[in-house]
């Protein structure tokens, strides 16, 4: 049983579900409804060719305790009713940790795809979710070598840890020919050169004063080049109240589907983000990525890719430098980011289950 809750989960799950299906595994998909907006959920299922969920719990939004409590109740009921041989969870959202906890309590094995990532910043809800999920997992599928050390240092037995590569990159490579940059420019009225931004982390968008400062720097970027920003429901009201849309060269969009979004990323001269997954996708696409955070749980994107951590004050000069350079330059692909993570995960799962 695959438990999916938010759009990054869907991207990671698609190659795993496909590979298990090709091997004849019987699978069910539970969508928790943590991301419930059609633009954040349904369109991703269509874009990625994912099967319709067998169950949609429809938990919706809410505070961490409220949302996690609803997830625990709904997921435990599904686990007891369906008795899966294995629960597969993805990433680091509330649905991830709730599924791992509910399964572990009733002695159902758990597999965690994207295990071992660490920012070492416990103020991030995602860091709490990652650490707890890994402790509860029987199979820890890691995307990059440093994650092995993180897990071993936390006492996870090495026999549970498997370096398999990155299933998010499987999805990207499988859809590369669909990322039509010219169509993205035409659809959103963008010039040849533009910057793409995505910002939704609580530390950046929840506080009006912080959001206002961030918007000021984005306006500074828009003085250099057009900026397109698909706005996540989280923080939308705060960012717009801070004047996000007030600059004539700043294009505020609704959330985009997977293919439309990656086409826009592929055509960007630079990306400004606080997303985790986008740091990985820009590494493969060769687009300069400026991550507006003090840390990253994906350091491999800095050592092997195009990613750089920046403060608010560094955003404008860093974008200026990227625009002047005009190219990402030489890059190295992290180990096993080759489009075959899904099959590797499927083979390990079926061996674990004795099939």
BANUKE-548721 format. One record per residue: residue number from 1; x, y, z of N, C-alpha, C in turn. Coordinates in steps of 0.1 Angstrom, whole numbers, plus 5000, padded with zeros to 4 digits. Example, Ala and Ser with C-alpha at 12.3 -4.5 7.8 and 13.67 -1.06 7.14 Angstrom:
<sites>
  nr n_east n_north n_up ca_east ca_north ca_up c_east c_north c_up
   1   5132    4943 5078    5123     4955  5078   5132    4967 5078
   2   5128    4978 5071    5137     4989  5071   5129    5000 5079
</sites>
This chain:
<sites>
  nr n_east n_north n_up ca_east ca_north ca_up c_east c_north c_up
   1   5008    4988 5000    5000     5000  5000   5009    5012 5000
   2   5006    5021 4990    5014     5034  4989   5005    5045 4996
   3   5011    5053 5004    5004     5064  5011   5010    5077 5005
   4   5001    5085 4999    5006     5097  4992   4997    5109 4998
   5   5004    5120 5001    4997     5131  5006   4999    5144 5000
   6   5010    5146 4993    5013     5160  4987   5020    5158 4974
   7   5020    5168 4966    5025     5167  4952   5039    5161 4951
   8   5049    5164 4960    5062     5158  4958   5061    5143 4960
   9   5052    5138 4968    5050     5123  4970   5046    5117 4957
  10   5037    5123 4949    5032     5117  4937   5044    5116 4927
  11   5053    5125 4926    5064     5125  4917   5073    5113 4920
  12   5076    5111 4933    5084     5101  4938   5078    5087 4936
  13   5065    5086 4938    5058     5073  4938   5056    5068 4924
  14   5054    5076 4914    5051     5072  4901   5060    5061 4896
  15   5073    5062 4896    5082     5052  4891   5082    5039 4899
  16   5079    5040 4912    5079     5029  4921   5067    5020 4918
  17   5055    5027 4917    5043     5021  4914   5043    5014 4900
  18   5049    5021 4891    5050     5015  4877   5059    5003 4877
  19   5070    5003 4884    5079     4992  4884   5073    4980 4891
  20   5067    4982 4902    5060     4971  4910   5049    4965 4901
  21   5042    4974 4894    5031     4969  4885   5037    4960 4874
  22   5048    4964 4868    5054     4956  4858   5059    4942 4863
  23   5061    4941 4876    5066     4929  4882   5054    4921 4888
  24   5042    4925 4886    5030     4918  4889   5025    4919 4904
  25   5031    4929 4911    5027     4931  4925   5013    4937 4926
  26   5005    4932 4936    4992     4938  4938   4994    4950 4947
  27   4989    4962 4943    4991     4974  4950   4978    4982 4952
  28   4978    4989 4963    4967     4999  4965   4973    5012 4968
  29   4966    5023 4965    4971     5037  4966   4961    5044 4975
  30   4966    5049 4986    4958     5058  4995   4963    5072 4993
  31   4954    5081 4989    4956     5095  4989   4950    5101 5001
  32   4958    5107 5010    4953     5112  5022   4945    5125 5021
  33   4947    5132 5009    4940     5145  5008   4947    5156 5015
  34   4960    5154 5019    4967     5165  5026   4968    5177 5016
  35   4972    5175 5003    4970     5184  4993   4957    5181 4986
  36   4947    5189 4987    4934     5186  4982   4929    5195 4971
  37   4936    5206 4968    4933     5214  4957   4935    5207 4944
  38   4926    5208 4934    4928     5201  4921   4941    5204 4915
  39   4946    5217 4916    4958     5221  4910   4970    5215 4917
  40   4968    5211 4930    4979     5206  4938   4979    5190 4938
  41   4969    5184 4932    4967     5170  4934   4963    5163 4922
  42   4950    5165 4917    4944     5157  4907   4953    5158 4894
  43   4957    5171 4891    4964     5173  4878   4977    5165 4878
  44   4983    5163 4890    4996     5155  4891   4993    5141 4888
  45   4982    5135 4893    4979     5121  4890   4977    5120 4874
  46   4971    5129 4868    4969     5128  4853   4983    5130 4846
  47   4990    5140 4850    5003     5142  4843   5013    5130 4844
  48   5012    5123 4856    5022     5113  4858   5017    5099 4855
  49   5005    5098 4850    4999     5085  4847   4997    5076 4859
  50   4995    5082 4871    4993     5074  4883   4979    5068 4883
  51   4977    5056 4888    4964     5051  4889   4955    5059 4899
  52   4942    5059 4896    4933     5066  4905   4934    5060 4919
  53   4935    5068 4930    4936     5063  4943   4925    5053 4946
  54   4928    5043 4954    4918     5034  4958   4909    5040 4969
  55   4916    5049 4977    4910     5056  4988   4915    5071 4988
  56   4906    5080 4991    4910     5094  4994   4904    5097 5007
  57   4913    5099 5017    4908     5102  5031   4903    5116 5032
  58   4907    5125 5024    4902     5139  5024   4904    5146 5037
  59   4916    5145 5043    4919     5151  5056   4920    5167 5054
  60   4924    5172 5043    4925     5186  5041   4935    5193 5050
  61   4934    5206 5051    4944     5214  5058   4941    5214 5073
  62   4949    5221 5081    4947     5222  5095   4961    5224 5102
  63   4961    5226 5115    4973     5226  5122   4980    5213 5123
  64   4992    5212 5126    5000     5199  5126   4993    5189 5135
  65   4989    5192 5147    4982     5182  5155   4969    5178 5150
  66   4961    5187 5145    4948     5184  5140   4949    5175 5127
  67   4958    5179 5118    4959     5171  5106   4965    5158 5108
  68   4975    5157 5117    4982     5144  5120   4972    5135 5127
  69   4964    5140 5136    4954     5132  5143   4944    5126 5133
  70   4939    5134 5124    4930     5129  5114   4936    5118 5105
  71   4949    5120 5102    4956     5111  5094   4958    5097 5101
  72   4962    5098 5114    4963     5086  5122   4951    5078 5122
  73   4939    5084 5125    4927     5077  5126   4923    5071 5112
  74   4924    5079 5101    4920     5074  5088   4929    5063 5083
  75   4942    5065 5085    4951     5055  5080   4951    5042 5088
  76   4950    5042 5101    4948     5030  5109   4936    5022 5104
  77   4925    5029 5102    4913     5022  5097   4916    5015 5084
  78   4923    5021 5075    4926     5015  5062   4935    5003 5063
  79   4945    5005 5072    4955     4994  5074   4948    4982 5080
  80   4939    4984 5089    4932     4973  5096   4922    4966 5086
  81   4916    4974 5078    4906     4969  5068   4913    4961 5057
  82   4924    4966 5052    4930     4961  5040   4942    4951 5043
  83   4948    4952 5055    4959     4944  5059   4970    4943 5049
  84   4976    4954 5045    4987     4953  5035   4999    4946 5041
  85   5007    4940 5032    5019     4933  5036   5030    4943 5039
  86   5029    4955 5033    5039     4966  5034   5033    4979 5031
  87   5036    4989 5039    5032     5003  5037   5044    5011 5032
  88   5043    5017 5020    5053     5025  5014   5050    5040 5016
  89   5059    5047 5022    5057     5062  5024   5068    5069 5017
  90   5066    5082 5014    5074     5090  5006   5077    5104 5012
  91   5090    5108 5012    5093     5122  5016   5091    5124 5031
  92   5086    5136 5034    5087     5141  5047   5075    5149 5052
  93   5063    5147 5046    5051     5155  5050   5044    5148 5061
  94   5034    5154 5066    5026     5149  5078   5020    5135 5075
  95   5016    5133 5062    5011     5120  5058   5021    5109 5059
  96   5034    5113 5057    5045     5103  5058   5046    5098 5072
  97   5048    5107 5081    5051     5102  5095   5038    5096 5101
  98   5026    5101 5098    5014     5095  5103   5012    5080 5098
  99   5015    5078 5085    5014     5064  5080   5024    5055 5086
 100   5036    5060 5088    5047     5051  5094   5043    5048 5109
 101   5038    5058 5116    5034     5055  5130   5022    5046 5131
 102   5012    5048 5123    5000     5040  5124   5003    5026 5120
 103   5012    5024 5110    5015     5010  5106   5024    5003 5116
 104   5034    5010 5121    5043     5004  5131   5035    5000 5144
 105   5025    5007 5148    5018     5004  5160   5010    4991 5159
 106   5006    4987 5146    4999     4975  5144   5007    4965 5136
 107   5021    4967 5137    5031     4957  5133   5030    4954 5118
 108   5028    4965 5110    5029     4963  5095   5042    4970 5091
 109   5050    4963 5083    5063     4968  5079   5062    4981 5071
 110   5072    4990 5072    5071     5003  5065   5084    5004 5057
 111   5082    5009 5045    5093     5013  5036   5093    5028 5034
 112   5104    5035 5036    5105     5049  5034   5113    5053 5022
 113   5107    5058 5012    5114     5063  5000   5119    5077 5002
 114   5132    5080 5001    5138     5092  5004   5142    5093 5019
 115   5147    5083 5024    5151     5082  5038   5165    5089 5040
 116   5168    5093 5052    5181     5097  5056   5185    5112 5052
 117   5176    5119 5046    5179     5133  5043   5178    5141 5056
 118   5188    5150 5058    5188     5157  5071   5193    5172 5069
 119   5185    5181 5074    5189     5195  5074   5195    5199 5087
 120   5193    5190 5098    5197     5192  5111   5191    5205 5117
 121   5180    5208 5112    5172     5220  5117   5159    5215 5122
 122   5158    5213 5136    5146     5208  5141   5134    5218 5143
 123   5137    5230 5138    5125     5240  5137   5117    5237 5125
 124   5122    5229 5116    5115     5225  5103   5106    5213 5106
 125   5093    5214 5104    5084     5202  5106   5088    5190 5098
 126   5094    5193 5086    5098     5182  5078   5109    5174 5084
 127   5118    5181 5091    5129     5174  5097   5124    5164 5108
 128   5115    5169 5116    5109     5160  5126   5102    5148 5119
 129   5095    5150 5109    5088     5139  5102   5098    5129 5096
 130   5109    5134 5090    5119     5126  5084   5126    5117 5095
 131   5130    5123 5106    5137     5115  5116   5128    5104 5122
 132   5116    5107 5125    5107     5098  5131   5104    5086 5122
 133   5101    5090 5109    5098     5080  5099   5109    5070 5097
 134   5121    5075 5097    5133     5066  5095   5134    5056 5106
 135   5131    5060 5119    5133     5051  5130   5122    5040 5130
 136   5111    5043 5123    5100     5033  5122   5100    5024 5110
 137   5110    5027 5101    5110     5020  5088   5118    5007 5088
 138   5113    4997 5082    5120     4985  5080   5129    4985 5067
 139   5125    4993 5058    5133     4995  5046   5135    5010 5044
 140   5148    5015 5044    5151     5029  5042   5158    5030 5028
 141   5151    5036 5019    5156     5038  5005   5162    5052 5004
 142   5175    5053 5002    5182     5066  5002   5186    5070 4988
 143   5186    5083 4986    5188     5089  4973   5202    5093 4971
 144   5210    5095 4982    5224     5100  4980   5233    5094 4991
 145   5246    5093 4989    5254     5086  4998   5255    5091 5012
 146   5254    5105 5014    5255     5110  5028   5244    5106 5037
 147   5232    5102 5031    5221     5098  5039   5224    5084 5046
 148   5233    5076 5040    5236     5064  5047   5243    5066 5060
 149   5252    5076 5060    5259     5080  5073   5250    5086 5083
 150   5240    5094 5078    5230     5099  5088   5222    5088 5095
 151   5218    5079 5087    5210     5068  5093   5218    5059 5102
 152   5230    5056 5098    5238     5048  5106   5242    5055 5119
 153   5244    5068 5119    5247     5076  5131   5235    5076 5140
 154   5223    5074 5135    5211     5074  5144   5207    5060 5148
 155   5215    5050 5145    5213     5037  5150   5204    5028 5141
 156   5202    5033 5129    5194     5024  5120   5203    5013 5115
 157   5200    5000 5116    5208     4989  5112   5211    4990 5097
 158   5224    4988 5093    5228     4989  5079   5220    4980 5070
 159   5215    4969 5075    5208     4960  5067   5194    4966 5062
 160   5190    4976 5069    5177     4982  5064   5179    4993 5054
 161   5192    4997 5052    5195     5009  5044   5199    5005 5030
 162   5193    5011 5019    5196     5008  5006   5197    5020 4997
 163   5209    5022 4991    5211     5033  4982   5206    5029 4969
 164   5195    5036 4964    5188     5032  4952   5188    5043 4941
 165   5192    5055 4944    5190     5066  4935   5178    5074 4938
 166   5174    5082 4929    5163     5092  4932   5151    5090 4923
 167   5140    5085 4928    5128     5083  4919   5122    5095 4914
 168   5125    5107 4920    5120     5120  4915   5127    5122 4901
 169   5140    5118 4900    5147     5120  4888   5143    5110 4878
 170   5138    5098 4882    5132     5089  4872   5121    5096 4865
 171   5112    5102 4873    5100     5109  4867   5105    5120 4858
 172   5114    5128 4862    5119     5139  4854   5125    5134 4840
 173   5133    5124 4841    5140     5119  4828   5129    5112 4819
 174   5119    5106 4825    5109     5099  4817   5100    5109 4810
 175   5099    5121 4815    5090     5131  4809   5098    5143 4802
 176   5111    5141 4801    5119     5152  4796   5115    5158 4783
 177   5110    5149 4774    5106     5154  4760   5093    5161 4761
 178   5086    5160 4772    5073     5167  4773   5074    5182 4779
 179   5087    5185 4783    5089     5199  4789   5091    5209 4778
 180   5081    5214 4772    5081     5223  4761   5083    5238 4766
 181   5095    5243 4765    5098     5256  4770   5091    5267 4762
 182   5091    5265 4749    5084     5275  4741   5069    5276 4744
 183   5063    5265 4746    5049     5264  4750   5047    5271 4764
 184   5056    5269 4773    5055     5275  4786   5056    5290 4785
 185   5065    5295 4777    5067     5309  4775   5054    5315 4769
 186   5049    5309 4759    5037     5314  4752   5025    5314 4762
 187   5023    5303 4770    5011     5302  4778   5011    5313 4789
 188   5022    5317 4793    5023     5327  4805   5028    5340 4801
 189   5030    5343 4788    5034     5356  4783   5048    5360 4788
 190   5057    5350 4787    5071     5352  4792   5081    5356 4781
 191   5090    5364 4784    5101     5367  4774   5111    5356 4773
 192   5121    5357 4765    5131     5347  4763   5138    5344 4776
 193   5141    5355 4783    5149     5354  4796   5140    5357 4808
 194   5139    5348 4817    5131     5350  4829   5136    5342 4841
 195   5132    5346 4853    5136     5339  4865   5123    5332 4870
 196   5124    5320 4875    5113     5313  4881   5115    5313 4896
 197   5104    5315 4904    5105     5315  4918   5094    5307 4924
 198   5097    5299 4935    5087     5292  4943   5090    5294 4957
 199   5081    5298 4965    5084     5301  4979   5071    5297 4988
 200   5073    5288 4997    5062     5283  5005   5065    5279 5019
 201   5078    5279 5023    5082     5274  5036   5077    5284 5047
 202   5072    5278 5058    5066     5287  5069   5076    5298 5073
 203   5089    5295 5074    5098     5304  5079   5099    5316 5069
 204   5095    5314 5057    5096     5325  5047   5083    5333 5045
 205   5072    5326 5046    5059     5332  5042   5049    5334 5053
 206   5050    5328 5064    5040     5329  5074   5039    5342 5081
 207   5051    5348 5084    5051     5361  5092   5050    5372 5082
 208   5041    5382 5083    5039     5393  5074   5052    5401 5072
 209   5059    5403 5082    5071     5412  5081   5082    5404 5073
 210   5084    5391 5075    5093     5384  5068   5089    5383 5053
 211   5076    5380 5051    5071     5379  5037   5073    5392 5030
 212   5071    5403 5037    5073     5416  5031   5087    5419 5027
 213   5097    5415 5035    5111     5416  5032   5114    5408 5019
 214   5109    5395 5019    5111     5387  5008   5106    5392 4995
 215   5094    5398 4996    5087     5404  4984   5096    5415 4979
 216   5101    5423 4988    5110     5434  4984   5122    5430 4976
 217   5128    5419 4980    5139     5413  4972   5135    5407 4959
 218   5123    5401 4959    5118     5396  4946   5115    5407 4936
 219   5110    5418 4941    5109     5430  4933   5122    5435 4927
 220   5133    5433 4935    5146     5437  4931   5151    5427 4919
 221   5147    5414 4920    5150     5405  4910   5142    5409 4897
 222   5129    5413 4899    5121     5417  4887   5126    5429 4881
 223   5134    5437 4888    5141     5449  4881   5151    5444 4871
 224   5157    5432 4873    5167     5426  4864   5161    5418 4853
 225   5150    5411 4855    5144     5402  4845   5130    5399 4850
 226   5122    5395 4840    5108     5391  4844   5109    5379 4854
 227   5100    5378 4863    5099     5368  4873   5085    5361 4872
 228   5085    5348 4871    5073     5340  4871   5072    5333 4884
 229   5061    5334 4892    5060     5327  4905   5047    5320 4906
 230   5046    5307 4904    5034     5300  4907   5033    5299 4923
 231   5022    5304 4928    5020     5307  4942   5013    5295 4949
 232   5020    5288 4958    5014     5278  4966   5003    5283 4975
 233   4992    5276 4977    4982     5281  4987   4988    5285 5000
 234   4998    5278 5005    5004     5282  5017   5011    5296 5015
 235   5008    5306 5022    5014     5319  5021   5009    5328 5010
 236   4999    5323 5002    4995     5331  4991   4989    5345 4996
 237   4980    5344 5006    4974     5356  5011   4985    5366 5016
 238   4994    5360 5024    5004     5369  5030   5013    5375 5020
 239   5017    5368 5010    5026     5373  4999   5019    5384 4991
 240   5006    5381 4988    4999     5391  4980   4996    5404 4988
 241   4994    5402 5001    4991     5414  5009   5004    5422 5011
 242   5016    5415 5009    5029     5422  5010   5032    5429 4997
 243   5023    5428 4987    5026     5435  4974   5033    5427 4963
 244   5032    5413 4965    5039     5405  4955   5036    5408 4941
 245   5023    5411 4938    5019     5413  4924   5020    5427 4919
 246   5026    5436 4927    5026     5450  4924   5037    5454 4914
 247   5046    5445 4911    5057     5449  4901   5052    5444 4887
 248   5054    5453 4877    5049     5450  4864   5056    5438 4857
 249   5068    5434 4862    5075     5423  4855   5075    5411 4864
 250   5066    5410 4874    5064     5399  4882   5051    5392 4879
 251   5051    5380 4874    5040     5373  4869   5035    5363 4880
 252   5024    5365 4886    5019     5356  4897   5009    5347 4891
 253   5012    5334 4892    5004     5323  4886   4998    5314 4897
 254   4987    5307 4893    4982     5297  4902   4992    5285 4901
 255   4991    5275 4910    5000     5263  4909   4998    5257 4896
 256   5009    5252 4890    5010     5245  4877   5010    5230 4879
 257   5006    5223 4869    5008     5208  4868   5022    5205 4867
 258   5025    5192 4868    5039     5188  4868   5046    5191 4854
 259   5040    5188 4843    5047     5190  4830   5048    5205 4828
 260   5038    5213 4830    5038     5228  4828   5049    5234 4837
 261   5049    5230 4849    5059     5236  4859   5073    5233 4854
 262   5076    5220 4851    5090     5217  4848   5094    5223 4834
 263   5084    5225 4826    5088     5232  4813   5092    5246 4816
 264   5085    5253 4825    5088     5266  4829   5102    5267 4836
 265   5105    5257 4845    5118     5256  4851   5129    5254 4841
 266   5127    5245 4832    5137     5242  4822   5141    5254 4814
 267   5131    5263 4811    5134     5275  4803   5139    5287 4811
 268   5140    5286 4825    5144     5297  4833   5159    5299 4832
 269   5163    5312 4833    5177     5316  4834   5182    5313 4848
 270   5173    5313 4858    5177     5310  4872   5164    5307 4880
 271   5165    5299 4891    5154     5296  4899   5157    5301 4913
 272   5147    5307 4919    5148     5312  4933   5137    5304 4941
 273   5141    5296 4951    5131     5287  4957   5135    5284 4972
 274   5125    5278 4979    5128     5272  4992   5123    5258 4992
 275   5121    5252 4980    5116     5239  4978   5128    5229 4980
 276   5125    5217 4984    5135     5206  4985   5136    5199 4971
 277   5125    5195 4965    5126     5187  4953   5131    5195 4941
 278   5128    5208 4941    5133     5217  4930   5148    5218 4930
 279   5154    5217 4941    5169     5217  4942   5174    5205 4934
 280   5167    5194 4935    5172     5182  4928   5169    5183 4913
 281   5157    5188 4909    5153     5189  4895   5162    5199 4887
 282   5165    5210 4894    5174     5219  4887   5188    5214 4885
 283   5192    5205 4894    5206     5199  4893   5206    5191 4880
 284   5196    5184 4877    5196     5176  4865   5193    5184 4852
 285   5185    5195 4853    5182     5203  4842   5193    5213 4839
 286   5202    5215 4849    5213     5224  4847   5210    5239 4848
 287   5199    5242 4856    5194     5255  4858   5200    5260 4871
 288   5207    5272 4872    5211     5277  4884   5200    5279 4894
 289   5202    5273 4906    5192     5273  4917   5197    5281 4929
 290   5189    5290 4934    5193     5298  4946   5182    5295 4956
 291   5186    5288 4967    5177     5283  4977   5177    5292 4989
 292   5166    5298 4991    5164     5309  5002   5162    5302 5015
 293   5172    5296 5020    5172     5289  5033   5185    5289 5039
 294   5186    5287 5052    5199     5287  5059   5206    5273 5058
 295   5198    5263 5053    5204     5249  5053   5196    5241 5042
 296   5201    5230 5039    5194     5221  5030   5196    5206 5034
 297   5186    5198 5033    5187     5184  5035   5192    5177 5023
 298   5195    5184 5013    5200     5179  5000   5213    5185 4996
 299   5224    5183 5004    5237     5189  5001   5243    5184 4988
 300   5239    5172 4984    5244     5167  4971   5241    5176 4959
 301   5230    5184 4961    5227     5193  4950   5236    5205 4949
 302   5243    5207 4960    5254     5218  4961   5267    5212 4956
 303   5271    5200 4960    5284     5195  4956   5284    5189 4942
 304   5272    5184 4937    5272     5178  4924   5263    5186 4914
 305   5257    5197 4918    5247     5203  4910   5249    5218 4908
 306   5238    5225 4907    5238     5239  4904   5232    5247 4916
 307   5230    5241 4927    5223     5248  4938   5233    5256 4947
 308   5227    5267 4953    5235     5275  4963   5225    5280 4973
 309   5229    5280 4986    5221     5286  4996   5223    5301 4996
 310   5212    5309 4998    5214     5323  4998   5205    5329 5009
 311   5209    5340 5015    5200     5348  5024   5191    5357 5015
 312   5182    5364 5022    5173     5373  5014   5182    5384 5007
 313   5192    5389 5015    5200     5400  5009   5209    5395 4998
 314   5211    5382 4997    5220     5377  4986   5212    5374 4973
 315   5199    5374 4974    5191     5369  4963   5194    5377 4950
 316   5193    5391 4951    5194     5399  4939   5208    5398 4933
 317   5219    5400 4941    5232     5399  4935   5235    5385 4929
 318   5229    5374 4935    5231     5361  4930   5224    5359 4917
 319   5212    5364 4916    5205     5363  4903   5212    5371 4892
 320   5217    5383 4896    5224     5391  4886   5236    5383 4881
 321   5243    5377 4890    5255     5369  4885   5251    5358 4876
 322   5240    5351 4879    5235     5340  4871   5231    5345 4857
 323   5224    5356 4857    5220     5362  4844   5232    5366 4836
 324   5242    5372 4842    5254     5376  4835   5262    5364 4830
 325   5262    5353 4837    5269     5341  4833   5263    5335 4821
 326   5250    5334 4821    5242     5329  4810   5242    5314 4808
 327   5249    5307 4816    5250     5292  4815   5253    5286 4829
 328   5248    5274 4831    5251     5268  4843   5265    5262 4844
 329   5271    5260 4832    5285     5255  4832   5285    5240 4834
 330   5296    5234 4836    5298     5219  4838   5292    5215 4851
 331   5285    5203 4850    5279     5198  4862   5281    5183 4863
 332   5280    5177 4874    5281     5162  4876   5268    5157 4882
 333   5263    5146 4876    5251     5140  4881   5254    5131 4893
 334   5246    5133 4904    5249     5125  4916   5248    5110 4913
 335   5254    5101 4921    5254     5087  4918   5240    5081 4918
 336   5238    5073 4908    5225     5065  4906   5213    5074 4903
 337   5215    5087 4900    5204     5095  4895   5203    5093 4880
 338   5199    5080 4876    5200     5076  4862   5187    5072 4857
 339   5176    5074 4864    5163     5070  4859   5159    5056 4862
 340   5166    5049 4870    5163     5035  4873   5161    5032 4888
 341   5158    5043 4896    5156     5041  4910   5143    5033 4913
 342   5133    5035 4905    5120     5028  4907   5122    5013 4906
 343   5128    5008 4895    5130     4993  4894   5139    4988 4906
 344   5149    4996 4910    5157     4991  4921   5149    4989 4934
 345   5140    4999 4937    5132     4999  4948   5122    4987 4947
 346   5116    4985 4936    5107     4974  4934   5113    4961 4936
 347   5125    4959 4931    5132     4946  4933   5135    4943 4948
 348   5139    4953 4955    5142     4952  4970   5129    4949 4978
 349   5119    4956 4974    5106     4954  4981   5101    4939 4979
 350   5102    4934 4967    5097     4921  4964   5106    4910 4971
 351   5119    4913 4971    5127     4904  4978   5124    4904 4993
 352   5122    4916 4999    5118     4917  5013   5105    4909 5016
 353   5096    4910 5007    5083     4903  5009   5083    4888 5006
 354   5094    4884 5000    5096     4870  4996   5088    4866 4984
 355   5085    4876 4975    5078     4873  4963   5088    4871 4951
</sites>
